[in-house]
Amino acid sequence: MPNRKTAHIVSHTHWDREWYLPYEKHHVRLIKLMDALLDKLDEDPEYRSFFLDGQTIILEDYLQVRPQEQARLEKHISDGRILIGPWYILQDAFLTSSEANVRNMLIGHKDAKRYGQPAKIGYFPDTFGLAGQTPQLMRQSGIHNAFFGRGVKPTGFNNTVADGDYESSFSELEWEGPDGSKVLGILFANWYSNGNEVPADLGEAKEYWQRKLADAAKYASTGELLFMNGCDHQPIQLDLPEAIRTARELFPDTDFVHSNFTDYLAALESSLDRELSSVRGELRSQRTDGWGTLVNTASSRVYLKQLNQRGQAMLEKVAEPLAAYASLLGAAYPHDLLQYAWKTLMQNHPHDSICGCSVDEVHREMVTRFEKSRHVAEAVADDSLQSIAEHIDTTGFAAFGPDAVPFTVFNTTGGKRTGTVSVEVDVLRHYFREGIPFGEMKSRVKQLELADRIVVDSEGREVDCTITDLGLQFGYDLPDDKFRQPYFARKVRVELEAADVPANGFSTYAVVRSASQAAASAERATLVTGDRTMENEYVSVSIENDGSVTLTDKASGQIYSNLCVYEDSGDIGNEYMYRQPDGETPLTTRNTAAEITILADKPYEASFRVVHAWDIPKGAEEKLAQEQQELVWFTGRSSGRSKETVRIVIETTLTLEKGSRGLKVTSRFNNQAKDHRLRMLFPTGLASNVHQADSMFEVVTRGNEPSAEWTNPSYCHHQQAFASIQDGRTGLTVANLGLNEYEVLQDGQNTIAVTLLRSVGELGDWGVFPTPEAQCLGEAYAELMIIPHGLAKPEAAYNEAYQFQVPWTGVQVGLHAGSLPPVYQWFGWQGEGIAQSAVKRSEETGDLILRWYNLTSSGSELAVTPTFAYRQAYRSNILEERQDAVEAVQPGEALRVAAGPAEIVTLALEIADTGNIG
């Protein structure tokens, strides 16, 4: 390393919008910080620049209170003295969907461009581990670097070659994603506050810089040393120019500069003269003691993760695709509404928010934001459904009489779909404006005969269904051109098997009178084969005396036993980390008698109810409260579980649908116990040293056993849609809705243990912050699906798990002609090992954006066949910027594009005149 060094001092503040204080209290402090920053930049040209934590939401938060400061703010940004972006917020990528991470970058860039240019800095200062596809996400955003604080262990310059996948010889390294994308990684080896509060006093500065320069040089690969002048909610250092002059006087052999990331990177890259360590894939700190990436935040306040999953799915998998399809028929695409919904949702995505590791007030406000975002998404979806419904030709149902009631079921996933769908329709409606006397109107609606109603598909074939009379219902329309229109209706709920609904498309049905031309019903079928058994073409299910499930995969003959057993253990940790009391043996429902009854027996669906009345410890011993108050670090606590017990009644519903490859599992209970963790166990009995899990744009392979350095007795992991184990012949996938934590137990069975609930009473970290609401007392639920692989490739099970994430949608349709047939698909596609991710419109170009990603480590080809008119297709990056044009081999044939290993593939279709379908 050269004798001459440069100390790059980068001023910043890491701004958690909400954490140990509620949002508005942090907000007030932010206003003070920004006021002071603008004044300092105005008054002192030596205070060169400030990095605004990589998130543009800070600008919104400041201008919400100080709108009069916009011009001053814009000036300093355009002059390059305040660096902004590239993100909207600093998220947790393991707990937020793939598309949420893309929208975060997309919106961050858009907002930054209103002021100037976004900083092309991949900034992750305190992210609790990093997803493996982050390098590809960066490269597709025009960013060639990643600054981060967790997930890699630096070894120091004495090691010329690091000795592990998660180690680096230097604080600078090469980080490679599973697709081969590479970025320059900058590890905050001495944390993102290693240049905080620089002394201006000569005596203090000498001791400070002797220590700080040595610490940085220990890990640096060049003489370009990075010092981060700031920390969490740190006010700006007003006397920094004076402190820098002091440092220059004391250490003339070092160049001290008030720098920025752009200048630092340029200097670093020009100085690199040695090979850097290469780290590949996700950064989850497996080469450290197991505590560093705070994995148990994946199970803190599980209800937040469930609300997030529901909101993300409604936005990206329902509202956006439906709005895009409606726009192809002439409807305006609601860019602003969708961005508002995304921003509101993403305000819950910062790590201290979505991770559930803040004070109670923070998470109460999050629930409201989740609801606000979802309500907007639902409104967009409803408007889009109505717009599309006007174009669907339902005249074929007129043969069943004028009182036929058509409805359409939409499949907004990327694969053909079969499943049980529930749609509510009005079989009779009288508007108040019709002038019918009030009593007579109600009487007409209530007396309508419904016993003879059936459901037919668009070919006139009767469909197995259940029609539930919901009786007299009040409703109203809100027309665009007149006052609200109230009515009384006779509403029914139609439940049916929607079979083979095309991907990115829909199928139309109708409620009709059975005396019509419908074909005769087939003999009633059943999936129930005994008082505790059920079976379809793919699996057979048996429920044992203790409520556990034995599932047989009919394709391979593989039998999975003791599934769905509950496990409960104590937790004397905090919102960040699970900590089981020393010497405790977890309780389970194995060999505990359960009450088992048939809940539903329908031709298209069967379900059983399993009830456990289970006594578990009421909480931790009283000693835990004392240890919390005295700030005893959680690894050193000695509290056990209370001898007093409380009864928890767990109702498990096991549902098997006619055409499903898996078994749905729903758990409901009223939690009245504290300081514990509840999991569901899925022993696979499969021999494998590794397993797979869904992550951001990736199905990642992870080892079942931790590295030698791992000292945490728990070896939990993050998941999004599923975790899976396979042995080369068959396998088992366990899908979930918003249950982001699992563990593969080292029990000889490779049991997948999914966390359903974790109850703790404190925030943890640096102080005493009680969080009684993190005990999650009250009603709780969990939804999972068990999917055996059979002899097919595991991607078939993965796609089933992805469809499990997405709700069905349906809409009542008028009896009318239209430009769309009753069964329709906007585009078809094929690609081995590929999953569909997004369908939306680009705000900047108006292009239809279609995105997929390759689940495998092998190259593949994607063939896309639109059924609508378009002018030109382009490859695109995630910022929706057109790249190379893509041509069909022949007009009207499929667009064919290569999909490299683990590659994220985005197509941008320039749309012809809207309303031109075909």
Secondary structure, 3 states (H helix, E strand, C coil): CCCCEEEEEEEECECCCCCCCCHHHHHHHHHHHHHHHHHHHHHCCCCCCEECCCECHHHHHHHHHCHHHHHHHHHHHHCCCEECCCECCCECCCCCCHHHHHHHHHHHHHHHHCCCCCCCCCEECCCCCECCCHHHHHHCCCCCEEEECCCCEECCCCCCCCCCCCEECCCEEEEECCCCCEEEEEECCCCCCCCCCCCCCHHHHHHHHHHHHHHHHHHCCCCEEEEEECCECCCCCCCHHHHHHHHHHHCCCEEEEEECHHHHHHHHHHHCCCCCCEEECCECCCCCCCCCCCHHHHCCCHHHHHHHHHHHHHHHHHHHHHHHHHHHCCCCCCHHHHHHHHHHHHCCCEHHHHCCCCCHHHHHHHHHHHHHHHHHHHHHHHHHHHHHHCCECCHHHHHHCCCCEEEEEEECCCCCEEEEEEEEEEEEEEEHHHCCCHHHHHHHHHCCCCCCEEEEECCCCECCEEEEEEEEEEEEECCCCCCCEEEEEEEEEEEEEEEEECCCEEEEEEEEECCCCCCCCCCCCCCEEECCEEECCCEEEEECCCCCEEEEECCCCCEEEEECEEEEEECCCCCCCCCCCCCCCCEECCCCCCEEEEEEEECCEEEEEEEEEEEEECCECCHHHHHHHCCCCHHHCCCCECCCEEEEEEEEEEEEECCCCCEEEEEEEEECCCCEEEEEEECCCCCCCEEEEEECCEEEEEECCCCCCCCCCCCEEECCCEEEEECCCCEEEEEECCCCEEEEECCCCCEEEEEEEEECCECCCCCCCECHHHHCCEEEEEEEEEEECCCCCHHHHHHHHHHHCCCCEEEECCCCCCCECCEEECEEEECCCEEEEEEEECCCCCCEEEEEEECCCCCEEEEEEECECEEEEEEECCCCCEEEEECCCCCCCCEEEEECCCCEEEEEEEECCCCCEC
